[in-house]
Amino acid sequence: MTTDPPGAAGSGGNRRGRRASFGSVRKLPSGRFQARYTGPDGQPYKAPVTFDTKGDAHGWLSVRRSEIVRDEWLPESARTAKVAPITFGAYAESWLKRRELKARTAAHYRGILDKFILPRFGDRPAVAITPTDVADWNHDLGTRTGPTYRAHAYSLMRSICLTAVDEDVVTASPCRVRGAGSVRKAARKIEPATLAQLEQLTLAMPARLRAAILLAAWCALRFGEITELRRKDVDLRNAVVKVRRGVTRVGGEVVVDTPKSTESVRDVSIPPHLIPLLRDHIDEHAQWGRDGLLFPDKDGEQLAHSSMSWHFHKARDAAGRSDLHFHDLRHTGAVLAAQTGATLKELMGRLGHSTPAMAIRYQHVAQGRDAQIAAKLSEIANGVL
Protein backbone atom coordinates (compact mmCIF):
# COMPACT_ATOMS: atom_id res chain seq x y z
CA MET A 1 0.00 0.00 0.00
CA THR A 2 1.27 3.52 -0.76
CA THR A 3 0.16 6.89 0.47
CA ASP A 4 0.50 10.49 -0.65
CA PRO A 5 1.43 13.36 1.65
CA PRO A 6 -1.23 15.99 2.29
CA GLY A 7 -1.57 18.41 -0.56
CA ALA A 8 0.08 16.11 -3.11
CA ALA A 9 -1.33 16.15 -6.62
CA GLY A 10 -2.85 13.02 -8.06
CA SER A 11 -4.40 9.93 -6.58
CA GLY A 12 -4.16 6.22 -6.88
CA GLY A 13 -1.11 4.19 -6.03
CA ASN A 14 1.64 1.85 -7.11
CA ARG A 15 4.02 -0.52 -5.38
CA ARG A 16 6.77 2.08 -4.90
CA GLY A 17 4.68 4.91 -3.61
CA ARG A 18 3.43 8.11 -5.13
CA ARG A 19 5.57 11.26 -5.35
CA ALA A 20 4.67 13.97 -2.84
CA SER A 21 5.11 17.69 -3.25
CA PHE A 22 8.37 17.05 -1.36
CA GLY A 23 9.69 13.53 -1.06
CA SER A 24 7.68 10.33 -0.85
CA VAL A 25 6.42 7.92 1.77
CA ARG A 26 5.83 4.23 1.31
CA LYS A 27 4.54 1.48 3.52
CA LEU A 28 6.92 -1.40 4.04
CA PRO A 29 5.91 -5.07 4.27
CA SER A 30 6.55 -4.79 8.01
CA GLY A 31 3.73 -2.28 8.25
CA ARG A 32 6.08 0.61 9.08
CA PHE A 33 6.57 3.70 6.88
CA GLN A 34 9.69 4.88 5.08
CA ALA A 35 10.36 8.48 3.97
CA ARG A 36 12.53 9.50 1.03
CA TYR A 37 13.48 12.75 -0.68
CA THR A 38 15.99 14.28 -3.09
CA GLY A 39 18.40 16.70 -1.44
CA PRO A 40 19.52 20.07 -2.83
CA ASP A 41 22.72 18.32 -3.95
CA GLY A 42 20.64 16.15 -6.30
CA GLN A 43 21.30 12.98 -4.32
CA PRO A 44 18.53 10.70 -2.96
CA TYR A 45 18.19 10.41 0.82
CA LYS A 46 15.99 8.35 3.09
CA ALA A 47 15.21 8.70 6.75
CA PRO A 48 17.68 6.79 8.96
CA VAL A 49 14.71 5.17 10.76
CA THR A 50 11.25 3.96 9.79
CA PHE A 51 8.07 5.37 11.32
CA ASP A 52 5.02 3.93 13.06
CA THR A 53 2.60 6.13 11.17
CA LYS A 54 2.31 7.86 7.83
CA GLY A 55 1.96 11.21 9.61
CA ASP A 56 5.30 10.75 11.40
CA ALA A 57 7.02 10.08 8.09
CA HIS A 58 5.49 13.21 6.53
CA GLY A 59 6.52 15.18 9.60
CA TRP A 60 10.13 14.14 9.13
CA LEU A 61 9.99 15.24 5.47
CA SER A 62 8.52 18.60 6.49
CA VAL A 63 11.47 19.23 8.82
CA ARG A 64 13.96 18.42 6.04
CA ARG A 65 12.13 20.72 3.63
CA SER A 66 12.16 23.52 6.20
CA GLU A 67 15.92 23.11 6.63
CA ILE A 68 16.43 23.43 2.89
CA VAL A 69 14.35 26.62 2.79
CA ARG A 70 16.35 28.12 5.69
CA ASP A 71 19.64 27.04 4.10
CA GLU A 72 20.40 24.91 7.16
CA TRP A 73 20.25 21.53 5.46
CA LEU A 74 22.95 18.90 6.02
CA PRO A 75 23.31 15.47 4.40
CA GLU A 76 22.39 12.59 6.68
CA SER A 77 26.01 11.48 7.07
CA ALA A 78 26.92 14.87 8.57
CA ARG A 79 23.73 15.03 10.62
CA THR A 80 24.24 11.65 12.24
CA ALA A 81 27.99 12.12 12.85
CA LYS A 82 27.19 14.26 15.89
CA VAL A 83 30.54 16.09 15.77
CA ALA A 84 31.08 18.13 18.92
CA PRO A 85 32.21 21.74 18.46
CA ILE A 86 35.99 22.11 18.76
CA THR A 87 37.25 23.28 22.13
CA PHE A 88 39.43 26.34 22.37
CA GLY A 89 42.21 24.19 23.81
CA ALA A 90 42.19 21.81 20.83
CA TYR A 91 42.14 24.69 18.38
CA ALA A 92 44.94 26.52 20.22
CA GLU A 93 47.13 23.41 20.07
CA SER A 94 46.49 23.16 16.32
CA TRP A 95 47.21 26.88 15.91
CA LEU A 96 50.54 26.64 17.74
CA LYS A 97 51.58 23.51 15.84
CA ARG A 98 51.05 25.24 12.48
CA ARG A 99 53.07 28.35 13.32
CA GLU A 100 56.65 28.67 12.08
CA LEU A 101 58.26 30.11 15.20
CA LYS A 102 61.74 30.42 16.62
CA ALA A 103 62.33 28.00 19.47
CA ARG A 104 62.37 30.77 22.04
CA THR A 105 59.11 32.27 20.78
CA ALA A 106 57.44 28.86 20.65
CA ALA A 107 58.49 28.20 24.25
CA HIS A 108 57.19 31.62 25.28
CA TYR A 109 53.79 30.96 23.68
CA ARG A 110 53.67 27.48 25.20
CA GLY A 111 54.25 28.90 28.66
CA ILE A 112 51.58 31.59 28.25
CA LEU A 113 49.02 29.08 26.99
CA ASP A 114 49.65 26.61 29.80
CA LYS A 115 49.76 29.15 32.60
CA PHE A 116 47.29 31.86 31.65
CA ILE A 117 44.95 30.85 28.81
CA LEU A 118 44.15 27.13 28.77
CA PRO A 119 43.23 26.86 32.47
CA ARG A 120 40.39 29.32 31.75
CA PHE A 121 39.34 28.46 28.22
CA GLY A 122 40.91 25.12 27.32
CA ASP A 123 37.79 22.98 27.79
CA ARG A 124 35.33 25.57 26.49
CA PRO A 125 33.89 25.25 22.97
CA ALA A 126 35.56 27.97 20.92
CA VAL A 127 32.17 29.21 19.70
CA ALA A 128 30.93 29.60 23.28
CA ILE A 129 33.57 32.14 24.42
CA THR A 130 32.02 35.60 24.63
CA PRO A 131 33.56 39.10 24.74
CA THR A 132 32.46 39.32 28.38
CA ASP A 133 34.32 36.09 29.14
CA VAL A 134 37.52 37.51 27.66
CA ALA A 135 37.10 40.87 29.37
CA ASP A 136 36.64 39.18 32.76
CA TRP A 137 39.65 36.94 32.15
CA ASN A 138 41.83 39.90 31.15
CA HIS A 139 40.77 41.75 34.31
CA ASP A 140 41.59 38.74 36.49
CA LEU A 141 45.03 38.46 34.89
CA GLY A 142 45.92 41.76 36.52
CA THR A 143 45.88 40.02 39.90
CA ARG A 144 47.99 37.07 38.71
CA THR A 145 50.84 38.59 36.74
CA GLY A 146 52.51 41.85 35.77
CA PRO A 147 51.49 44.16 32.92
CA THR A 148 53.97 42.70 30.43
CA TYR A 149 52.82 39.09 30.70
CA ARG A 150 49.22 40.23 30.88
CA ALA A 151 49.61 42.05 27.56
CA HIS A 152 51.44 39.10 26.01
CA ALA A 153 48.70 36.70 27.10
CA TYR A 154 45.96 38.88 25.66
CA SER A 155 47.87 39.36 22.39
CA LEU A 156 48.28 35.61 22.00
CA MET A 157 44.61 34.98 22.77
CA ARG A 158 43.61 37.62 20.22
CA SER A 159 45.91 36.17 17.53
CA ILE A 160 44.45 32.70 17.98
CA CYS A 161 40.88 34.01 17.86
CA LEU A 162 41.49 36.11 14.73
CA THR A 163 42.86 33.04 12.95
CA ALA A 164 39.80 31.09 14.14
CA VAL A 165 37.61 33.72 12.45
CA ASP A 166 39.59 33.41 9.20
CA GLU A 167 39.21 29.62 9.33
CA ASP A 168 35.45 29.78 10.06
CA VAL A 169 35.83 28.14 13.46
CA VAL A 170 34.07 31.11 15.07
CA THR A 171 32.05 33.88 13.45
CA ALA A 172 33.69 36.78 15.34
CA SER A 173 36.60 37.28 17.71
CA PRO A 174 35.62 37.67 21.38
CA CYS A 175 38.80 39.70 22.06
CA ARG A 176 37.57 43.30 22.10
CA VAL A 177 39.32 44.92 25.06
CA ARG A 178 40.93 48.06 23.69
CA GLY A 179 44.61 48.48 24.39
CA ALA A 180 44.87 45.19 26.28
CA GLY A 181 47.60 43.86 23.98
CA SER A 182 50.05 46.66 24.74
CA VAL A 183 51.80 47.66 27.93
CA ARG A 184 52.52 51.22 28.86
CA LYS A 185 55.80 51.66 30.66
CA ALA A 186 58.41 54.34 30.75
CA ALA A 187 61.10 53.69 28.16
CA ARG A 188 64.49 53.11 29.71
CA LYS A 189 66.84 55.86 28.64
CA ILE A 190 70.07 54.40 27.34
CA GLU A 191 73.19 56.48 27.56
CA PRO A 192 75.79 55.19 25.10
CA ALA A 193 79.21 54.45 26.53
CA THR A 194 81.94 56.95 25.76
CA LEU A 195 85.13 55.85 24.05
CA ALA A 196 86.99 56.18 27.33
CA GLN A 197 84.40 54.05 29.12
CA LEU A 198 84.56 51.43 26.38
CA GLU A 199 88.32 51.23 26.78
CA GLN A 200 88.05 50.86 30.57
CA LEU A 201 85.30 48.29 30.23
CA THR A 202 87.26 46.22 27.72
CA LEU A 203 90.45 46.21 29.76
CA ALA A 204 88.54 45.15 32.90
CA MET A 205 87.23 42.02 31.13
CA PRO A 206 89.13 38.71 31.02
CA ALA A 207 91.37 38.53 27.94
CA ARG A 208 89.23 35.78 26.36
CA LEU A 209 86.11 38.01 26.45
CA ARG A 210 87.50 41.37 25.42
CA ALA A 211 86.85 40.81 21.72
CA ALA A 212 83.17 40.16 22.51
CA ILE A 213 82.91 43.66 23.99
CA LEU A 214 84.56 45.12 20.90
CA LEU A 215 82.26 43.28 18.49
CA ALA A 216 79.18 44.34 20.45
CA ALA A 217 80.25 47.99 20.55
CA TRP A 218 81.94 48.55 17.20
CA CYS A 219 79.97 46.10 15.04
CA ALA A 220 76.67 46.37 16.95
CA LEU A 221 76.20 42.60 17.16
CA ARG A 222 73.68 40.94 19.47
CA PHE A 223 74.86 38.67 22.27
CA GLY A 224 73.36 35.56 20.62
CA GLU A 225 75.07 36.46 17.34
CA ILE A 226 78.45 36.94 19.00
CA THR A 227 78.39 33.72 20.99
CA GLU A 228 77.61 31.63 17.88
CA LEU A 229 80.44 33.15 15.81
CA ARG A 230 82.93 30.62 14.48
CA ARG A 231 86.28 31.00 12.73
CA LYS A 232 84.63 30.61 9.32
CA ASP A 233 82.36 33.59 10.04
CA VAL A 234 85.21 36.10 10.44
CA ASP A 235 86.95 37.17 7.24
CA LEU A 236 89.86 39.28 8.45
CA ARG A 237 91.32 39.66 4.95
CA ASN A 238 88.16 41.44 3.75
CA ALA A 239 87.35 42.83 7.21
CA VAL A 240 83.85 41.31 7.40
CA VAL A 241 81.88 39.42 10.05
CA LYS A 242 79.27 37.13 8.50
CA VAL A 243 76.21 36.88 10.72
CA ARG A 244 74.42 33.69 9.70
CA ARG A 245 73.24 32.14 12.97
CA GLY A 246 72.29 33.01 16.52
CA VAL A 247 72.10 31.01 19.72
CA THR A 248 69.42 31.04 22.40
CA ARG A 249 68.75 28.91 25.45
CA VAL A 250 65.29 27.39 25.79
CA GLY A 251 64.52 25.36 28.88
CA GLY A 252 68.22 25.02 29.61
CA GLU A 253 68.97 23.67 26.13
CA VAL A 254 71.19 25.42 23.59
CA VAL A 255 69.29 26.19 20.36
CA VAL A 256 71.19 27.34 17.27
CA ASP A 257 69.02 28.85 14.56
CA THR A 258 68.98 31.57 11.96
CA PRO A 259 69.18 35.09 13.43
CA LYS A 260 66.23 37.05 14.79
CA SER A 261 64.85 38.07 11.38
CA THR A 262 65.64 37.77 7.68
CA GLU A 263 67.28 41.20 7.79
CA SER A 264 69.56 40.01 10.60
CA VAL A 265 71.38 37.70 8.17
CA ARG A 266 74.06 40.15 7.08
CA ASP A 267 77.72 40.95 6.53
CA VAL A 268 79.08 43.56 8.91
CA SER A 269 82.24 45.43 8.01
CA ILE A 270 84.85 45.42 10.77
CA PRO A 271 86.47 48.76 11.64
CA PRO A 272 90.15 48.48 10.66
CA HIS A 273 91.44 49.18 14.17
CA LEU A 274 89.82 45.95 15.39
CA ILE A 275 91.53 43.66 12.88
CA PRO A 276 94.78 43.11 14.85
CA LEU A 277 92.84 42.60 18.09
CA LEU A 278 90.51 40.05 16.52
CA ARG A 279 93.43 38.22 14.89
CA ASP A 280 95.15 37.89 18.26
CA HIS A 281 91.93 36.72 19.89
CA ILE A 282 91.34 34.02 17.28
CA ASP A 283 94.92 32.79 17.59
CA GLU A 284 94.87 32.64 21.38
CA HIS A 285 91.28 31.90 22.46
CA ALA A 286 89.16 30.47 19.62
CA GLN A 287 88.58 26.75 19.18
CA TRP A 288 90.45 24.98 16.39
CA GLY A 289 89.02 24.41 12.93
CA ARG A 290 86.69 26.35 10.69
CA ASP A 291 83.77 25.52 12.96
CA GLY A 292 85.65 26.48 16.11
CA LEU A 293 83.76 28.89 18.38
CA LEU A 294 85.30 32.31 18.90
CA PHE A 295 83.98 32.50 22.45
CA PRO A 296 83.64 28.98 23.88
CA ASP A 297 82.50 28.61 27.47
CA LYS A 298 84.43 26.45 29.89
CA ASP A 299 82.39 23.41 28.84
CA GLY A 300 83.31 23.96 25.19
CA GLU A 301 79.77 25.06 24.26
CA GLN A 302 78.56 28.54 23.34
CA LEU A 303 79.18 31.15 26.01
CA ALA A 304 76.24 31.39 28.40
CA HIS A 305 74.75 34.77 29.24
CA SER A 306 75.32 34.11 32.92
CA SER A 307 79.04 33.54 32.30
CA MET A 308 79.33 36.85 30.48
CA SER A 309 77.22 38.73 33.03
CA TRP A 310 79.41 37.75 35.98
CA HIS A 311 82.45 39.38 34.38
CA PHE A 312 80.58 42.18 32.63
CA HIS A 313 79.01 43.51 35.84
CA LYS A 314 82.41 43.81 37.49
CA ALA A 315 83.88 45.49 34.41
CA ARG A 316 81.10 48.04 34.03
CA ASP A 317 81.51 49.04 37.69
CA ALA A 318 85.23 49.53 37.05
CA ALA A 319 84.32 51.80 34.11
CA GLY A 320 81.93 53.83 36.25
CA ARG A 321 78.87 52.62 34.30
CA SER A 322 76.93 50.39 36.68
CA ASP A 323 73.78 51.22 34.65
CA LEU A 324 75.15 49.66 31.47
CA HIS A 325 73.68 46.41 30.10
CA PHE A 326 75.50 44.22 27.62
CA HIS A 327 72.87 44.96 24.96
CA ASP A 328 73.56 48.67 25.49
CA LEU A 329 76.88 48.11 23.74
CA ARG A 330 74.90 47.42 20.56
CA HIS A 331 73.15 50.75 21.06
CA THR A 332 76.55 52.35 21.53
CA GLY A 333 77.74 50.86 18.24
CA ALA A 334 74.62 52.08 16.49
CA VAL A 335 75.13 55.63 17.72
CA LEU A 336 78.81 55.55 16.72
CA ALA A 337 77.76 54.42 13.23
CA ALA A 338 75.15 57.17 13.05
CA GLN A 339 77.76 59.75 14.02
CA THR A 340 79.74 58.86 10.90
CA GLY A 341 76.85 60.19 8.84
CA ALA A 342 75.48 56.76 7.85
CA THR A 343 72.13 56.91 6.08
CA LEU A 344 69.00 55.35 7.50
CA LYS A 345 69.24 52.43 5.06
CA GLU A 346 72.90 51.91 5.89
CA LEU A 347 72.15 51.79 9.61
CA MET A 348 69.35 49.30 9.07
CA GLY A 349 71.65 47.09 7.04
CA ARG A 350 74.47 47.21 9.59
CA LEU A 351 72.19 46.54 12.55
CA GLY A 352 69.97 43.97 10.86
CA HIS A 353 66.78 45.93 11.46
CA SER A 354 63.61 45.21 9.48
CA THR A 355 61.99 48.57 10.25
CA PRO A 356 63.49 52.06 10.34
CA ALA A 357 62.11 52.98 13.78
CA MET A 358 65.18 52.02 15.83
CA ALA A 359 67.62 53.32 13.23
CA ILE A 360 65.85 56.68 13.34
CA ARG A 361 66.22 56.65 17.12
CA TYR A 362 69.98 56.19 16.80
CA GLN A 363 70.17 58.99 14.27
CA HIS A 364 68.37 61.30 16.67
CA VAL A 365 70.83 60.43 19.42
CA ALA A 366 73.72 61.07 17.06
CA GLN A 367 72.27 64.45 16.12
CA GLY A 368 72.11 65.37 19.78
CA ARG A 369 75.75 64.42 20.19
CA ASP A 370 76.65 66.53 17.16
CA ALA A 371 75.10 69.57 18.87
CA GLN A 372 77.35 68.94 21.87
CA ILE A 373 80.38 68.77 19.59
CA ALA A 374 79.40 72.05 17.96
CA ALA A 375 79.08 73.68 21.38
CA LYS A 376 82.57 72.46 22.31
CA LEU A 377 83.94 73.89 19.07
CA SER A 378 82.48 77.26 19.96
CA GLU A 379 84.11 77.08 23.38
CA ILE A 380 87.44 76.48 21.68
CA ALA A 381 86.84 79.41 19.37
CA ASN A 382 86.04 81.61 22.35
CA GLY A 383 89.12 80.51 24.20
CA VAL A 384 87.23 78.76 27.00
CA LEU A 385 89.30 75.57 26.61
C-alpha positions in Angstrom: 0.0 0.0 0.0 1.3 3.5 -0.8 0.2 6.9 0.5 0.5 10.5 -0.6 1.4 13.4 1.6 -1.2 16.0 2.3 -1.6 18.4 -0.6 0.1 16.1 -3.1 -1.3 16.2 -6.6 -2.9 13.0 -8.1 -4.4 9.9 -6.6 -4.2 6.2 -6.9 -1.1 4.2 -6.0 1.6 1.8 -7.1 4.0 -0.5 -5.4 6.8 2.1 -4.9 4.7 4.9 -3.6 3.4 8.1 -5.1 5.6 11.3 -5.3 4.7 14.0 -2.8 5.1 17.7 -3.3 8.4 17.0 -1.4 9.7 13.5 -1.1 7.7 10.3 -0.9 6.4 7.9 1.8 5.8 4.2 1.3 4.5 1.5 3.5 6.9 -1.4 4.0 5.9 -5.1 4.3 6.5 -4.8 8.0 3.7 -2.3 8.3 6.1 0.6 9.1 6.6 3.7 6.9 9.7 4.9 5.1 10.4 8.5 4.0 12.5 9.5 1.0 13.5 12.7 -0.7 16.0 14.3 -3.1 18.4 16.7 -1.4 19.5 20.1 -2.8 22.7 18.3 -4.0 20.6 16.1 -6.3 21.3 13.0 -4.3 18.5 10.7 -3.0 18.2 10.4 0.8 16.0 8.4 3.1 15.2 8.7 6.8 17.7 6.8 9.0 14.7 5.2 10.8 11.2 4.0 9.8 8.1 5.4 11.3 5.0 3.9 13.1 2.6 6.1 11.2 2.3 7.9 7.8 2.0 11.2 9.6 5.3 10.8 11.4 7.0 10.1 8.1 5.5 13.2 6.5 6.5 15.2 9.6 10.1 14.1 9.1 10.0 15.2 5.5 8.5 18.6 6.5 11.5 19.2 8.8 14.0 18.4 6.0 12.1 20.7 3.6 12.2 23.5 6.2 15.9 23.1 6.6 16.4 23.4 2.9 14.4 26.6 2.8 16.4 28.1 5.7 19.6 27.0 4.1 20.4 24.9 7.2 20.3 21.5 5.5 22.9 18.9 6.0 23.3 15.5 4.4 22.4 12.6 6.7 26.0 11.5 7.1 26.9 14.9 8.6 23.7 15.0 10.6 24.2 11.7 12.2 28.0 12.1 12.9 27.2 14.3 15.9 30.5 16.1 15.8 31.1 18.1 18.9 32.2 21.7 18.5 36.0 22.1 18.8 37.2 23.3 22.1 39.4 26.3 22.4 42.2 24.2 23.8 42.2 21.8 20.8 42.1 24.7 18.4 44.9 26.5 20.2 47.1 23.4 20.1 46.5 23.2 16.3 47.2 26.9 15.9 50.5 26.6 17.7 51.6 23.5 15.8 51.0 25.2 12.5 53.1 28.3 13.3 56.7 28.7 12.1 58.3 30.1 15.2 61.7 30.4 16.6 62.3 28.0 19.5 62.4 30.8 22.0 59.1 32.3 20.8 57.4 28.9 20.7 58.5 28.2 24.3 57.2 31.6 25.3 53.8 31.0 23.7 53.7 27.5 25.2 54.3 28.9 28.7 51.6 31.6 28.3 49.0 29.1 27.0 49.6 26.6 29.8 49.8 29.2 32.6 47.3 31.9 31.6 45.0 30.8 28.8 44.2 27.1 28.8 43.2 26.9 32.5 40.4 29.3 31.8 39.3 28.5 28.2 40.9 25.1 27.3 37.8 23.0 27.8 35.3 25.6 26.5 33.9 25.3 23.0 35.6 28.0 20.9 32.2 29.2 19.7 30.9 29.6 23.3 33.6 32.1 24.4 32.0 35.6 24.6 33.6 39.1 24.7 32.5 39.3 28.4 34.3 36.1 29.1 37.5 37.5 27.7 37.1 40.9 29.4 36.6 39.2 32.8 39.7 36.9 32.1 41.8 39.9 31.1 40.8 41.8 34.3 41.6 38.7 36.5 45.0 38.5 34.9 45.9 41.8 36.5 45.9 40.0 39.9 48.0 37.1 38.7 50.8 38.6 36.7 52.5 41.8 35.8 51.5 44.2 32.9 54.0 42.7 30.4 52.8 39.1 30.7 49.2 40.2 30.9 49.6 42.1 27.6 51.4 39.1 26.0 48.7 36.7 27.1 46.0 38.9 25.7 47.9 39.4 22.4 48.3 35.6 22.0 44.6 35.0 22.8 43.6 37.6 20.2 45.9 36.2 17.5 44.4 32.7 18.0 40.9 34.0 17.9 41.5 36.1 14.7 42.9 33.0 13.0 39.8 31.1 14.1 37.6 33.7 12.4 39.6 33.4 9.2 39.2 29.6 9.3 35.4 29.8 10.1 35.8 28.1 13.5 34.1 31.1 15.1 32.1 33.9 13.5 33.7 36.8 15.3 36.6 37.3 17.7 35.6 37.7 21.4 38.8 39.7 22.1 37.6 43.3 22.1 39.3 44.9 25.1 40.9 48.1 23.7 44.6 48.5 24.4 44.9 45.2 26.3 47.6 43.9 24.0 50.0 46.7 24.7 51.8 47.7 27.9 52.5 51.2 28.9 55.8 51.7 30.7 58.4 54.3 30.7 61.1 53.7 28.2 64.5 53.1 29.7 66.8 55.9 28.6 70.1 54.4 27.3 73.2 56.5 27.6 75.8 55.2 25.1 79.2 54.4 26.5 81.9 56.9 25.8 85.1 55.9 24.1 87.0 56.2 27.3 84.4 54.1 29.1 84.6 51.4 26.4 88.3 51.2 26.8 88.0 50.9 30.6 85.3 48.3 30.2 87.3 46.2 27.7 90.4 46.2 29.8 88.5 45.2 32.9 87.2 42.0 31.1 89.1 38.7 31.0 91.4 38.5 27.9 89.2 35.8 26.4 86.1 38.0 26.4 87.5 41.4 25.4 86.9 40.8 21.7 83.2 40.2 22.5 82.9 43.7 24.0 84.6 45.1 20.9 82.3 43.3 18.5 79.2 44.3 20.4 80.2 48.0 20.5 81.9 48.5 17.2 80.0 46.1 15.0 76.7 46.4 17.0 76.2 42.6 17.2 73.7 40.9 19.5 74.9 38.7 22.3 73.4 35.6 20.6 75.1 36.5 17.3 78.4 36.9 19.0 78.4 33.7 21.0 77.6 31.6 17.9 80.4 33.2 15.8 82.9 30.6 14.5 86.3 31.0 12.7 84.6 30.6 9.3 82.4 33.6 10.0 85.2 36.1 10.4 87.0 37.2 7.2 89.9 39.3 8.4 91.3 39.7 4.9 88.2 41.4 3.7 87.3 42.8 7.2 83.9 41.3 7.4 81.9 39.4 10.1 79.3 37.1 8.5 76.2 36.9 10.7 74.4 33.7 9.7 73.2 32.1 13.0 72.3 33.0 16.5 72.1 31.0 19.7 69.4 31.0 22.4 68.7 28.9 25.4 65.3 27.4 25.8 64.5 25.4 28.9 68.2 25.0 29.6 69.0 23.7 26.1 71.2 25.4 23.6 69.3 26.2 20.4 71.2 27.3 17.3 69.0 28.9 14.6 69.0 31.6 12.0 69.2 35.1 13.4 66.2 37.1 14.8 64.9 38.1 11.4 65.6 37.8 7.7 67.3 41.2 7.8 69.6 40.0 10.6 71.4 37.7 8.2 74.1 40.2 7.1 77.7 40.9 6.5 79.1 43.6 8.9 82.2 45.4 8.0 84.9 45.4 10.8 86.5 48.8 11.6 90.2 48.5 10.7 91.4 49.2 14.2 89.8 46.0 15.4 91.5 43.7 12.9 94.8 43.1 14.8 92.8 42.6 18.1 90.5 40.0 16.5 93.4 38.2 14.9 95.2 37.9 18.3 91.9 36.7 19.9 91.3 34.0 17.3 94.9 32.8 17.6 94.9 32.6 21.4 91.3 31.9 22.5 89.2 30.5 19.6 88.6 26.8 19.2 90.4 25.0 16.4 89.0 24.4 12.9 86.7 26.3 10.7 83.8 25.5 13.0 85.6 26.5 16.1 83.8 28.9 18.4 85.3 32.3 18.9 84.0 32.5 22.5 83.6 29.0 23.9 82.5 28.6 27.5 84.4 26.4 29.9 82.4 23.4 28.8 83.3 24.0 25.2 79.8 25.1 24.3 78.6 28.5 23.3 79.2 31.2 26.0 76.2 31.4 28.4 74.8 34.8 29.2 75.3 34.1 32.9 79.0 33.5 32.3 79.3 36.8 30.5 77.2 38.7 33.0 79.4 37.7 36.0 82.5 39.4 34.4 80.6 42.2 32.6 79.0 43.5 35.8 82.4 43.8 37.5 83.9 45.5 34.4 81.1 48.0 34.0 81.5 49.0 37.7 85.2 49.5 37.0 84.3 51.8 34.1 81.9 53.8 36.2 78.9 52.6 34.3 76.9 50.4 36.7 73.8 51.2 34.6 75.1 49.7 31.5 73.7 46.4 30.1 75.5 44.2 27.6 72.9 45.0 25.0 73.6 48.7 25.5 76.9 48.1 23.7 74.9 47.4 20.6 73.1 50.7 21.1 76.5 52.4 21.5 77.7 50.9 18.2 74.6 52.1 16.5 75.1 55.6 17.7 78.8 55.5 16.7 77.8 54.4 13.2 75.1 57.2 13.0 77.8 59.7 14.0 79.7 58.9 10.9 76.8 60.2 8.8 75.5 56.8 7.9 72.1 56.9 6.1 69.0 55.3 7.5 69.2 52.4 5.1 72.9 51.9 5.9 72.2 51.8 9.6 69.3 49.3 9.1 71.6 47.1 7.0 74.5 47.2 9.6 72.2 46.5 12.6 70.0 44.0 10.9 66.8 45.9 11.5 63.6 45.2 9.5 62.0 48.6 10.2 63.5 52.1 10.3 62.1 53.0 13.8 65.2 52.0 15.8 67.6 53.3 13.2 65.8 56.7 13.3 66.2 56.7 17.1 70.0 56.2 16.8 70.2 59.0 14.3 68.4 61.3 16.7 70.8 60.4 19.4 73.7 61.1 17.1 72.3 64.5 16.1 72.1 65.4 19.8 75.7 64.4 20.2 76.6 66.5 17.2 75.1 69.6 18.9 77.4 68.9 21.9 80.4 68.8 19.6 79.4 72.0 18.0 79.1 73.7 21.4 82.6 72.5 22.3 83.9 73.9 19.1 82.5 77.3 20.0 84.1 77.1 23.4 87.4 76.5 21.7 86.8 79.4 19.4 86.0 81.6 22.3 89.1 80.5 24.2 87.2 78.8 27.0 89.3 75.6 26.6 
